[in-house]
Amino acid sequence: MSLIARQKERQHLDKLLQSKAAEFFAIYGRRRVGKTFLIREHFKRDICFELTGLQQGKLNEQLAYFHEELERRTKTAQAVARSWPEAFNQLRQYLEQRRSTKKRVIFLDEIPWLDSHRSGFKNALDHFWNTFLSRDPRNILIISGSAASWIVKNVINDKGGLHNRITAPLMRLEPFKLDEIEAYLKACRVSLTRYDIITLAMVMGGIPMYLKDIEPGQSAAQAIKDICFGKQGRLQNEFQNLYGSLFDNPERHLDIVRELGRHPHGRTRTQLQQAYKSGGRLTRTLFELEEASFITLHEPFGGKKSGAVYRLTDEYSLFYLKWIEGKGIAGQTGFSKTESSAWRAWSGYALEALAFKHIEPIMNALKIGGIQISAHSWVHRPNTTFPQGAQVDLLLDRADRSINLIEIKFSEGPFTINKTYAEELRRKVQVFKDVTGTRKNVFLTFLTTHGLTENVYAKELVDVSITTECLFTQNL
């Protein structure tokens, strides 16, 4: 399959090829997001050496793979290097023999696995770059990794070392947005309605490797049944493998993920501290989960830092914890009951997570694309001053002295506001105004899959109604 979407990323990579200096570039992102495929496809004519780290591989095993790749490229027999300095010296000799004036890419994939304990890999790579690669404008050194803890320690937060050597902006490869998911599925000959595409996205996120398992002719329900609940389904047991491959001591990260899975509206840092049983530094664990796109910090409306909450926004993790873990056939049965309260609650949280990742398309649909905004979720828990609680799915605080309170509803047909829900909406808007004391315009807004039923309550209460069709527009 050819490269789908990733237009902004490809423009960035083109700049490396156009550069008149040597470049050292790092790309990272969660497992299965498509880092390797992006680099291989974009630079397929320019890669002159590629090595992929072996998970939990010992030094001699990594060097053996290095030797195999080098022999394949040089087509000459040579001794297996006994250390990384020796290995990079062999690579240097190979590169010196190449007379072409074209750019040449050295791609080291899954670099955290190459840097095994006491291997000396990182220092050897730093020396190889500093004394050889950096001095030749033909060279582009690309490192890639899924293990967020290693990337944070050695590239993002390192005061020297690799951080000091990187010449181009660090790239975090994000999962596909909805328009990219649609394009990817079409390239795989999978033709589905946008309702079904959103359903898949709420379960699998925009992870290309997960979406790849969907077969032409399958509905979303069929694909989810096979991939998530089938005995051979990729996502049946992906959860433990996912976190284990990304983090050192993943039990620390799983503590946080499970706690947030139990509280979809989020937890403050203080609340997470109380639930954090595994020891270690909470700040680092939270940062690593954010960098790997599993959780998101939501700043509170009004700017009070103490009210910031972390939310689990990885779709697969939300789905796994709700429907797969420990559920067996009951999970599949429960998920299939689309009219149940459990399904409605999960689908609401899952669609909220998607909406927060598509703020720009939502702004465009609301015709406020040129206005500065900040996006929040909002929850008021009853107290003595304001005894009524309220919760807003998505709040857009706008620079034009206006606020959109957005209700997000996932349903198979038009969503109907009945008398009971109308009373709840009136109360919610009033509680928000009373608690916040805002003097801005407050517009009650609905984001739904198929619009609203036109009845007296919708006409009276709803200022703006948009549908999830808008989420498929290209981010600008």
Secondary structure, 3 states (H helix, E strand, C coil): CCCCCCHHHHHHHHHHHHCCCCEEEEEECCCCCCHHHHHHHHCCCCEEEEEECCCCCCHHHHHHHHHHHHHHHHCCCCCCCCCHHHHHHHHHHHHHCCCCCCCEEEEEECHHHHCCCCCCHHHHHHHHHHHCHHHCCCEEEEEEECCHHHHHHHHHCCCCHHHHHCCCCCEECCCCCHHHHHHHHHHCCCCCCHHHHHHHHHHHCCCHHHHCCCCCCCCHHHHHHHHHHCCCCHHHCHHHHHHHHHCCCCHHHHHHHHHHHHCCCCECHHHHHHHCCCCCCHHHHHHHHHHCCCEEEECCCCCCHHHCEEEECCHHHHHHHHHHCCCCHHHHHHHHCCCCHHHHHHHHHHHHHHHHCCHHHHHHHCCCCCCCEEEEEEEECCCCCCCCCEEEEEEEEECCCEEEEEEEECCCCCECCCHHHHHHHHHHHHHHHHHHCCCCEEEEEEEECCCECCCHHHHHHCCEEEEHHHHHCCCC
